[in-house]
Structures are given as C-alpha cells and as structure tokens.
C-alpha cells in the first residue's frame, strides 16, 4: 500500500547516502532539524503484518464529528512527529526510504489502524525544541519520539501514556551468561559514560563495583568488547542502538532507573487524550504492545518483554 507524501525526501536521502551515522533518539534527543514529511512504511514492510491484521479498530461512535479523531479519519492519514535515525525505535531504511521501522513508529502505525483501519501515517521528523510547536500549530497529531514525560512539558502539551519506561540498563558481551541484571554487578568492573547518570547510579546500587568511565559511547562499547570491563551501563535506548549495530553485545535485565516515555498530544484536548489512552490500554491487553517490543527492542535484549507502565502513573501524564 503506497503512502502519500507531497514533500520531497531529498535532504534525508542525501544524508543517508553520505553515511551520516544513525543514533538513538533517547531521552527526547534531536533526530532531525527540519520538518520535511516522509511517508511511513506499509504494513508488509515491518514484519508485523499479523499484528496489524488483528489490531483493534475504534468504533465510529468513539470518533464523533468535530473531534480530533474524526478530523484524522477524514484526512485519511495520521501525522506523526518521529525520528528517522533511531535504530529499533524509528529508523528509515536507506535502501527503501518509504520504510520506517521500530518500536515507536510501529506503535504509531497501530494507532493509525485504530483510527483509519489501515497504517497510513505521514512522518515529520522533529528536533527536540520543535516538538511542542508542531503539536500546538497542528502540523502533527501525535509525537512518538522517546518523549520523556515531565510536568514542565505538560504545561505546554498533553501526554498520553506512559507507554514505555526507559532508564539506565546493563549491556554485556553476547556470550556472557553470568550477569543478568544490575544486581549481578557487585565486585565487577563496570564501564560508564563520563558525565552520565550512570557515574553515580552504579555506585549507589552496587558500592563494590569498580566504575571505569569513557568519554564517548563508541569508546565504551569498544572497551566492553575488548574485555576491559564486565558490563556497560547506559540509557536503555542507546544500548539498544549499540546492540543493533554490534552483535557482540546484548542487553540484560530491564532498566533500573525510570524515564517514562509519553505520546505527545495537543494541549487540553481531553477527548483525544482519553481516546489514545483507551487505544494504548487495548494494545497492552491484547498482546500487541508486547509483540511490537519483541520485534524491535526485544531483538537485542536477553530478557522477557517488560510490563508496560501504568497509564497516567507519572506526574504530567
């Protein structure tokens, strides 16, 4: 199914062709400084066709005339602010730019199916500082962009969710079977990024661990694969990107600090927020959320799918 877009993708394609590195958009980081729209993947591209086929659809009565939901349905596509360069979260395929895959973007497609009956999305890559404006001026309907829920942000926009909890996690060499979580780091040499939360969080959780810091993420990953440390502690989504590009490492356990990701919505649209939260609860209950996680972030994790965070459980949600 072809997804339409009237805006050129040439700047994105040139960046990919030039070998611009793909980085995780964790913690609400920048993904693209512009707002050029690109189509999202068709359902057959993602490997989640069975999930899409069985995905819940909203009743017409849940989308009354004049609502945001009805406007999206009339338009025929869901406009999504999402990254193009976040491995396993929302990443554009350089060989097929119409194909964007990952945990965030596949959830966005499920929301489109809930409203439209099909995964018709238009992706507009934001910068961190433009996300609130894109919602306020109606350029996008929703933001799926590792968007951490905060009370400060919630004064400008609304959040559905949270739908995922990130935070500090543990990576080890792929053949390591001794370390399964942060609880196994006592007495171990633990690699951390300089000036990251892990510098203080690891000693707090494991006082007997020896912490070794490296200036950059690539240096830390290299140190881990060279055996200069037993584990590497960093933000979960960044470790997922690392593991996606380096099969010599894997994530073990779940995040042991909390950074709740929410779905950004226009401020004070209570009906749309309730609608999106109802959809989110539906895909959590029917297993779709877990299947999307297993097909994306779960491919680099040594652990079972986490339990989704309780909707409305954090300040600002």
PEPE-V315476 format. One record per pair of residues at least 24 apart in sequence whose ideal C-beta (glycine too) atoms are under 10 Angstrom apart, sorted by the first residue. I is the first residue (numbers start at 1). J is the second residue. Records with the same first field share a line. If there is no record, write none. Layout:
I = J + J
This chain:
1 = 41 + 42 + 43 + 44 + 45 + 118 + 119 + 120
2 = 39 + 42 + 98 + 120
3 = 38 + 39 + 40 + 41 + 42 + 77 + 98 + 100 + 112 + 118 + 119 + 120 + 121 + 122 + 123
4 = 37 + 39 + 76 + 77 + 120 + 122
5 = 36 + 37 + 38 + 39 + 40 + 77 + 98 + 122 + 123 + 124
6 = 37 + 122
7 = 34 + 35 + 36 + 37 + 38 + 39 + 122 + 124
8 = 36 + 37 + 38
9 = 36 + 37 + 38 + 39 + 84 + 92 + 97 + 98
10 = 36 + 97
11 = 36
12 = 36 + 38 + 84 + 85 + 92 + 94 + 97 + 123 + 125
13 = 38 + 92 + 94 + 97
15 = 84 + 85 + 92 + 94
16 = 84 + 85 + 92 + 93 + 94 + 95 + 97
17 = 94
19 = 94
20 = 85 + 94
21 = 85 + 218 + 245
22 = 83 + 84 + 85 + 86 + 87 + 91 + 92 + 94 + 241 + 244 + 245
23 = 83 + 85 + 86 + 87 + 217 + 238 + 241
24 = 83 + 85 + 86 + 87 + 88 + 89 + 90 + 91 + 146 + 166 + 217 + 234 + 235 + 236 + 237 + 238 + 239 + 240 + 241 + 242 + 244
25 = 82 + 83 + 84 + 85 + 86 + 87 + 89 + 90 + 91 + 102 + 104 + 125 + 126 + 128 + 145 + 146 + 147 + 237 + 238 + 241
26 = 83 + 86 + 89 + 146 + 148 + 166 + 167 + 234 + 235 + 236 + 237 + 238 + 239 + 240 + 241 + 259 + 261
27 = 128 + 146 + 147 + 148 + 166 + 167 + 235 + 237 + 238 + 259 + 261
28 = 126 + 128 + 131 + 143 + 145 + 146 + 147 + 148 + 149 + 150 + 153 + 259 + 261 + 262 + 264
29 = 83 + 86 + 127 + 128 + 145 + 146 + 235 + 237 + 238
30 = 83 + 85 + 125 + 126 + 127 + 128 + 129 + 130 + 145
31 = 81 + 82 + 83 + 84 + 85 + 86 + 89 + 90 + 91 + 125 + 126 + 127 + 128 + 145 + 146
32 = 81 + 82 + 83 + 84 + 85 + 123 + 124 + 125 + 126 + 127 + 130
33 = 125 + 126 + 127 + 128 + 129 + 130
34 = 124 + 125 + 126 + 127 + 130
35 = 81 + 124 + 125 + 126 + 127 + 130 + 133 + 134 + 139 + 140
36 = 84 + 123 + 124 + 125
37 = 79 + 80 + 122 + 123 + 124 + 125 + 139 + 140
38 = 82 + 84 + 92 + 97 + 98 + 100 + 121 + 122 + 123 + 124 + 125
39 = 77 + 97 + 98 + 99 + 100 + 120 + 121 + 122 + 123
40 = 77 + 78 + 80 + 82 + 90 + 92 + 98 + 99 + 100 + 101 + 105 + 106 + 108 + 109 + 112 + 119 + 120 + 121 + 122 + 123
41 = 92 + 93 + 96 + 97 + 98 + 99 + 100 + 101 + 102 + 105 + 106 + 109 + 119 + 121 + 123
42 = 96 + 98 + 99 + 109 + 118 + 119 + 120
43 = 106 + 109 + 112 + 113 + 118 + 119 + 120
44 = 99 + 119
45 = 93 + 96 + 98 + 99 + 100 + 101 + 119
46 = 99 + 100 + 101 + 102 + 105 + 106 + 109 + 119 + 292 + 295 + 296
47 = 101 + 106 + 295 + 296
48 = 101 + 106 + 109 + 110 + 119 + 288 + 291 + 292 + 294 + 295 + 296
50 = 291
51 = 106 + 109 + 110 + 113 + 283 + 286 + 287 + 288 + 289 + 290 + 291 + 292 + 295
52 = 106 + 109 + 110 + 112 + 113 + 118 + 119 + 288
53 = 113
54 = 113 + 286 + 287 + 288 + 291
55 = 109 + 110 + 111 + 112 + 113 + 114 + 117 + 118 + 119 + 279 + 282 + 283 + 286 + 288
56 = 110 + 113 + 114 + 278 + 279 + 281 + 282 + 283 + 285 + 286 + 288
57 = 113 + 114 + 115 + 116 + 117 + 118 + 279 + 282
58 = 111 + 113 + 114 + 115 + 116 + 117 + 275 + 278 + 279 + 282
62 = 114 + 115 + 271 + 274 + 275 + 278 + 279
63 = 114 + 115 + 271 + 272 + 275
64 = 271
66 = 271
67 = 269 + 271 + 272 + 275
68 = 115 + 138 + 141 + 142 + 265 + 266 + 269 + 271 + 272 + 273 + 275 + 276
69 = 114 + 115 + 116 + 141 + 269 + 271 + 272 + 275 + 276 + 279
70 = 115
71 = 115 + 138 + 141 + 272
72 = 111 + 112 + 115 + 116 + 120 + 141 + 142 + 272
73 = 115 + 116 + 117
75 = 115 + 116 + 120 + 122 + 141
76 = 112 + 116 + 118 + 120 + 122
77 = 112 + 115 + 116 + 118 + 119 + 120 + 121 + 122 + 141
78 = 108 + 109 + 111 + 112 + 113 + 114 + 115 + 116 + 119 + 120 + 121 + 122 + 123 + 140 + 141 + 142
79 = 108 + 112 + 121 + 122 + 123 + 124 + 134 + 138 + 139 + 140 + 141 + 142
80 = 104 + 105 + 107 + 108 + 109 + 111 + 112 + 121 + 122 + 123 + 124 + 125 + 126 + 140 + 141 + 142 + 143 + 144 + 145 + 263
81 = 108 + 123 + 124 + 125 + 126 + 127 + 130 + 131 + 134 + 135 + 139 + 140 + 141 + 142 + 143 + 144 + 145 + 147 + 264
82 = 107 + 108 + 121 + 123 + 124 + 125 + 126 + 140 + 142 + 143 + 144 + 145 + 146 + 147
83 = 123 + 125 + 126 + 144 + 145 + 146
84 = 123 + 124 + 125
85 = 125 + 241
86 = 125 + 145 + 146 + 237 + 238 + 240 + 241
87 = 237 + 238 + 240 + 241 + 242 + 243 + 244 + 245 + 296 + 297 + 300
88 = 237 + 240 + 241 + 243 + 244 + 245 + 293 + 295 + 296 + 297 + 298 + 299 + 300 + 301
89 = 144 + 145 + 146 + 164 + 237 + 240 + 241 + 244 + 261 + 296 + 297
90 = 123 + 125 + 144 + 145 + 146 + 296
91 = 241 + 244 + 296
92 = 123 + 125
100 = 125
101 = 295 + 296
102 = 144 + 240 + 244 + 292 + 295 + 296 + 297
103 = 144 + 146 + 163 + 164 + 237 + 240 + 261 + 289 + 292 + 293 + 294 + 295 + 296 + 297 + 298
104 = 143 + 144 + 145 + 146 + 147 + 163 + 164 + 237 + 261 + 263 + 292 + 296 + 297
105 = 144 + 145 + 292 + 296
106 = 144 + 288 + 291 + 292 + 293 + 295 + 296
107 = 142 + 144 + 163 + 164 + 263 + 279 + 280 + 283 + 288 + 289 + 292 + 293 + 296
108 = 141 + 142 + 143 + 144 + 145 + 263
109 = 144 + 292
110 = 279 + 280 + 282 + 283 + 288 + 289 + 291 + 292
111 = 141 + 142 + 144 + 160 + 263 + 275 + 276 + 279 + 280 + 283
112 = 141 + 142
113 = 279 + 283 + 288
114 = 275 + 276 + 278 + 279 + 280 + 282 + 283
115 = 141 + 275 + 276 + 279
126 = 264
131 = 156 + 157 + 264
132 = 156 + 157 + 264 + 266 + 267
133 = 157
134 = 264 + 266
135 = 264 + 265 + 266 + 267 + 269
136 = 266 + 267
137 = 266
138 = 266
140 = 264 + 265 + 266
141 = 264 + 265 + 266 + 269 + 272 + 276
142 = 263 + 264 + 265 + 266 + 272 + 276
143 = 262 + 263 + 264 + 265 + 266
144 = 261 + 262 + 263 + 264
145 = 261 + 263 + 264
146 = 235 + 237 + 259 + 261 + 262
147 = 260 + 261 + 262 + 263 + 264
148 = 258 + 259 + 260 + 261 + 262 + 314 + 316
149 = 259 + 260 + 261 + 262 + 263 + 264 + 309 + 313 + 314 + 315 + 316 + 317
150 = 259 + 260 + 262 + 314 + 315 + 316 + 317
151 = 314 + 315 + 316 + 317
152 = 316
153 = 262 + 264 + 316
154 = 262 + 264 + 267 + 314 + 315 + 316 + 317
155 = 267 + 316
156 = 264 + 266 + 267
157 = 262 + 264 + 265 + 266 + 267 + 268 + 269 + 316
158 = 262 + 263 + 264 + 265 + 266 + 267 + 268 + 269 + 270 + 272 + 273 + 276 + 316 + 317
159 = 260 + 261 + 262 + 263 + 264 + 265 + 273 + 276 + 277 + 312 + 314 + 316 + 317
160 = 262 + 263 + 264 + 265 + 272 + 273 + 274 + 275 + 276 + 277 + 278 + 279 + 280 + 311 + 312 + 317
161 = 260 + 261 + 262 + 263 + 264 + 265 + 273 + 276 + 277 + 280 + 308 + 309 + 310 + 311 + 312 + 313 + 314 + 317
162 = 258 + 259 + 260 + 261 + 262 + 263 + 280 + 308 + 309 + 310 + 311 + 312 + 313 + 314 + 316 + 317
163 = 260 + 261 + 262 + 263 + 276 + 277 + 280 + 283 + 284 + 289 + 308 + 309 + 311 + 317
164 = 236 + 237 + 255 + 259 + 260 + 261 + 262 + 289 + 293 + 297 + 306 + 308 + 309
165 = 236 + 254 + 255 + 257 + 258 + 259 + 260 + 261 + 306 + 307 + 308 + 309 + 313 + 314
166 = 235 + 236 + 237 + 238 + 239 + 240 + 255 + 257 + 258 + 259 + 260 + 261 + 297
167 = 197 + 201 + 235 + 236 + 237 + 254 + 255 + 256 + 257 + 258 + 259 + 260
168 = 192 + 196 + 197 + 198 + 201 + 202 + 205 + 233 + 234 + 235 + 236 + 238 + 239 + 255 + 256 + 257 + 258 + 259
169 = 198 + 232 + 233 + 234 + 235 + 236 + 237 + 238 + 239 + 240 + 251 + 252 + 253 + 254 + 255 + 256 + 257 + 301 + 303
170 = 198 + 202 + 230 + 231 + 232 + 233 + 234 + 236 + 239 + 250 + 251 + 252 + 253 + 254 + 255 + 256 + 302
171 = 220 + 221 + 224 + 231 + 232 + 233 + 234 + 236 + 238 + 239 + 240 + 242 + 243 + 246 + 249 + 250 + 251 + 252 + 253 + 300 + 301 + 302
172 = 224 + 229 + 230 + 231 + 232 + 249 + 250 + 251 + 252 + 253 + 302
173 = 224 + 225 + 226 + 227 + 229 + 230 + 231 + 232 + 248 + 249 + 250
174 = 225 + 243 + 246 + 247 + 248 + 249 + 250 + 300 + 302
175 = 248 + 250
176 = 224 + 230 + 231 + 249 + 250 + 252 + 302
177 = 252 + 302
178 = 230 + 231 + 252
179 = 230 + 231 + 252 + 253 + 302
180 = 252 + 253 + 302 + 303
181 = 231 + 252 + 253 + 254 + 256 + 302 + 303
182 = 206 + 209 + 231 + 233 + 252 + 253 + 254 + 255 + 256 + 257
183 = 253 + 256
184 = 230 + 231 + 252 + 253
185 = 209 + 210 + 211 + 230 + 231 + 233 + 256
187 = 230
188 = 229 + 230 + 231
189 = 223 + 227 + 228 + 229 + 230 + 231
190 = 224 + 229 + 230 + 231 + 232 + 233
191 = 219 + 220 + 221 + 222 + 223 + 224 + 228 + 229 + 230 + 231 + 232 + 233 + 234
192 = 220 + 229 + 231 + 232 + 233 + 234
193 = 217 + 219 + 220 + 232 + 233 + 234 + 235 + 238
194 = 219 + 220
196 = 220 + 233 + 234 + 235 + 238
197 = 233 + 234 + 235 + 257 + 259
198 = 232 + 233 + 234 + 235 + 257
199 = 233
201 = 233 + 256 + 257
202 = 231 + 233 + 256
204 = 257
205 = 233 + 256 + 257
206 = 233
209 = 233
217 = 241 + 242
218 = 242 + 246
221 = 245 + 246 + 248 + 249
222 = 246
224 = 248 + 249
225 = 249
233 = 257
235 = 259
236 = 297 + 301 + 306
237 = 261 + 297
239 = 297 + 300 + 301
240 = 296 + 297 + 298 + 299 + 300 + 301
241 = 300
242 = 300
243 = 297 + 299 + 300 + 301 + 302
244 = 296 + 297 + 299 + 300
245 = 300
246 = 300
247 = 300
249 = 300
250 = 299 + 300 + 301 + 302 + 303
251 = 297 + 298 + 300 + 301 + 302 + 303
252 = 301 + 302 + 303
253 = 301 + 302 + 303 + 306
254 = 301 + 303 + 304 + 305 + 306 + 307
255 = 306
258 = 309 + 314
259 = 314
260 = 309 + 310 + 313 + 314 + 315 + 316 + 317
261 = 309
262 = 309 + 311 + 314 + 316 + 317
263 = 317
273 = 312 + 317
276 = 311
277 = 311 + 312 + 317
278 = 311
280 = 308 + 311
281 = 308 + 310 + 311
283 = 308
284 = 308 + 309 + 310 + 311
